[in-house]
Amino acid sequence: MILVTTDNIPGKKIKKVFGLVRGNTIRSRHLGRDIMAVFKNIVGGEIIDYTKMMAEAREQSIDRMIENAESLGANAIVGIRFTTTSMMQSAAELLVYGTAVYYEED
């Protein structure tokens, strides 16, 4: 599966467009990690636990989007974008979306 943020794939010809595909996950923060994040916020620096949590959320969302595209018969996703939304005080959604397509060599 080819994944690109562009609207086309260099050297490939898009033969069929299946349409929108997406994958998402909602993650909540851990109270213990929040306490550590407050301390880190005071002294500055990267909050490693949150960085790891968001990386895992991105990968899970991408995997779900790929499953969606494969179920349609696509072999690539173009125009990929990410967005996040705060669902409540301690939870956020990460959404990835794009256009599922079938390509052939140019």
Secondary structure, DSSP 8 states (H G I E B T S, - for coil): -EE-SSSS-TTEEEEEEEEEEEEEEEEE--HHHHHHHHHHHHH-S--HHHHHHHHHHHHHHHHHHHHHHHHHT-SEEEEEEEEEEEEETTEEEEEEEEEEEEEEE-
